[in-house]
């Protein structure tokens, strides 16, 4: 345990499992105060109890829930230094078979909700005092994906579209909010061993007639560093982005994928 983030107030959405849960653990271990938000009330409460932090049940597709989530942070701390805007879903479907309902659900959770969480947090951050010893008033961090850049998967058209849009949104927010000293960056993980990828593996297995685990094995076999990514591989980056060390960084889409997207 360190004091790198001592006194830093952080909201993590999608905190009950996967990347969100791993990041919450790391930020707390580095001294941050963390509010865990998730639609999975039981999972968020259980992790909050383990970490001696607070949790809030929220459906990020609902504006009233977003405001209630931010109210919980501001009522508790009077400010919010970092928002890790991480909640999202994954689903594989053949591009020509994606229905309007499937498209709309993916957009609602992975893009629309990301925008309105960012917007609601930014409206409050621009009015608060800078962080102690810093000129920055607040930090927004979104979860995108290498899918934003790679494309090409025949089964992830709607998922990849949301992640490309999150990168664009991150950069627009960085430009708009820079005069107010609020930063905006996003992380672009690779193939991470999470419940989301287990869902993708199962979907692809059904589409292509594969055994469970075969799509995962195929997708991770070419990682130059020789192993799949774990949620813990991302936590150091998030600790950096939450810290004073990243005060001069904004508008960046940071790829952390074990070298998977390197050119030949």
Secondary structure, DSSP 8 states (H G I E B T S, - for coil): ---TTTT-EEEEESTTSHHHHHHHHHHHHTT-EEEEEES-HHHHHHHHHHHT-EEEE--TTSHHHHHHHHHHHHHHHS---EEEE---------GGG--HHHHHHHHIIIIIHHHHHHHHHHHHHTTS---TTSS--EEEEEE--THHHH---TT-HHHHHHHHHHHHHHHHHHHHHGGGTEEEEEEEE-SB-SHHHHHHHHHHHHHHT--TTHHHHHHHTT-TTSS-B-GGGGHHHHHHHHSGGGTT--S-EEEESTTTT---
